[in-house]
Amino acid sequence: MTSAPGPDAEAAPDPLPDPLPDPSPGTATGGRGRKGAQRRTELLDAAEEVLVTGGGAELSMRAVATAAGVRLGHLQYYFPTHADLVAAVLERVLGRSAERLAPLLAPGTDDRAGELVTALLAEQEDARLVRLFAEVWALAARDTAVAGAVRRFYDEYREQVAAFLARTRPELPEQVRRARAAVFVMLVEGAALFRSGVAGDREPASDGELLRAALALLGP
């Protein structure tokens, strides 16, 4: 991680909880096993809550520990540094989106472009999800490591759309397919800020035009 240390970076770690939450070593992937995985999930849930409600600036180790109702040392057992915590949050957020996208763009969905676009736009009705992504984008603007992870996610997203176009529009030159895929991602992802109420109000008329524009990129 290339960002500045988190707000708690200078503070000496609290002693580890007694007894230890899990016999695994205290690394970013510590807490192996069912109980450790559950605790790790609970800590990441708390981190996401801080990120959504307070923004990236509030995502300190101490704030997350407080939100989770644990000591700072407990959090540091699973995520030793602020960078480890941010990386884990980002990995989970982007991983969930990748899982949602994969079946929508998989082979066998080639004749369902309308359903694909409708499903993608429906996700934008989840205000919490959009806020979470907005905060991830804000973190990426300040942290090159986070930016790299976000770029990799959107690179894969574009590749999936390009592969969709390769199956449905094989007559298009590859350069055109890739350009259309890039514009499709820009259009759909950028629309999230407006349709969610963050930067504007959702309107049926504009929704209709958005759907037509997105389908035009995928269709003839």
C-alpha positions, 0 to 999 in steps of 0.5 A: 500500500502506498497511502499514508499510514492510517490514523492509528499507525503510530499507536502501539498495538494493544495486547492481543485478546486473552485467550487468542481468538484463533491459534493462527499467527497474527497476520492479515490472513490470520484467524483461519478456521470457521470461528476465525473466518466468522470473526474476520467477517464481523470485523470487515462488516464493521469496517464497511459500516464505518466506510459507508457512514463516515467515509474513507477519512473515518476508516481508522483502525480504532474506529473499526475496532470501536464499531465492532465492539472489540479492542484494537489489539483484537482487530490488529490480530486479524489485520495488523495494519491499516493497509491490510484492513483497507485491502481486505475491505476492497477485496471483499467489495470488488469480489462480491461485484465480480461474482454478481457480474460473472453470471450476467456476462457468461456464455449462454446469456448472449440473447439476453442483453436487455436482462443484463442491462436491467439487472446491472441498473437494478443494482444501482437502486441499492443506495448502500452499495452505491455509497460503498463504491463511491467511497472505494473510488474516493480511496482509489483517488488517494491511494495508488494500491487501491487504485490498482485493485479498482483498475484490475476490477474494471479491466476484468469487467471490460474484458467480460463485456468485450467477450460478450460482444465477441459472441454476439457481434463477431463481425465487429472489429476487435478494436470496436468491440473493446471500445464499445465495452469500455464505453458501456462500463463508463455509461453504466458505472457513471450512471450509478451516481445519478440514479442513486440520488448521490449526484441527481434524482432518478427519472423514468425518462432518463432511465429509458434513454439510458437503457436504450443507449446501453443496449445500442452498445451491445446490439446491432 
